[in-house]
């Protein structure tokens, strides 16, 4: 058993806690029994309240011949003492006289204390005043009481030892049972670290903290597996999409090189069209790479969100769209939210660009109480294609001849989700498509709302 293991530490803690509790209980029990026995002994020595020793009988015994047999034998040692220091009269083993005893003889009252006999035996003494200048000391030996206490101490020590051994055994059993799920979790983590197999899961049993930890671990591995699958899918899709512009570029460049190498010059008009095509392919490739970087950043690197005015973000995106030749009208009400301004501006611009591909009669951009709508007046989207519009690299068959990489709406969905909102596309009444974005926030700046609250 390793001393640094959690199981060992738990066993030691349980054993120490039980040992401390047993020790305190034993000490308390011993103290209570000792106090009770001493109290009973004092009660016997003092006798009934107000009763004094029979001085006449005691003095008669002192005046008789000590060698003569006397049928009276006191149940404990007794001794008459005098305040003037006269010789004491003892019945039984003589007792050591203290100043407290002589004070009782002089002033009256009574006292209880431990003392010794002339032979050195420990006794409990009760001294009572009986007459002016005279007191009687009554004593009981403490050896029997001490023997009883010693026996009790030995019994308590044995019970405490058994309790500690039992606590250690119970602690070991409890730690093994309680930490078994933790051991399974550890083995699963080590297996994943060695094999990178994210499909490993741990059975969840019960509803305690260990079960919650197992469920959280399973959720974590599922999220990691999903992230890895998305990365693989992104790489595969990117490779597929990059193949087309790269192939076209290679073909066009090969044609230009062959023309130069063979000395057969192309027609100036054909050469110009070829160069324009190369430039367009480079622009498409640059746009695709930029979209891929945007998606990759969203999957792995979440920039900090700040409070921003959504109406200003939409206004900036609309201005950029106008510079690209878009004809649109805006109706923007104030709305404040929390998010990444650059990502949201890119998302709004993508929605406008997507609408501009299909609309010939202008685009309408409206923002009201956190609901942003971008509507075009184009042909609309077939109902069966609506569930796929936010998929990466998905393009409608009717739009495959138009420029674009099929990543614009995926970037929109990602940016809106990062801001805690939702987005959807629907066919608008009267024709065209309407994109609806909902973002949480308020009509007033969030910081001022928090201060006023």
Beta strands, then each sheet from edge to edge (+ up, - down):
strand 1: 77-82
strand 2: 89-91
strand 3: 110-116
strand 4: 122-131
strand 5: 134-141
strand 6: 306-309
strand 7: 328-332
strand 8: 336-339
strand 9: 363-368
strand 10: 371-375
strand 11: 422-427
strand 12: 433-438
sheet 1: 2+ 1- 5+ 4- 3+
sheet 2: 6+ 8-
sheet 3: 7+ 9+ 10- 12+ 11-
end
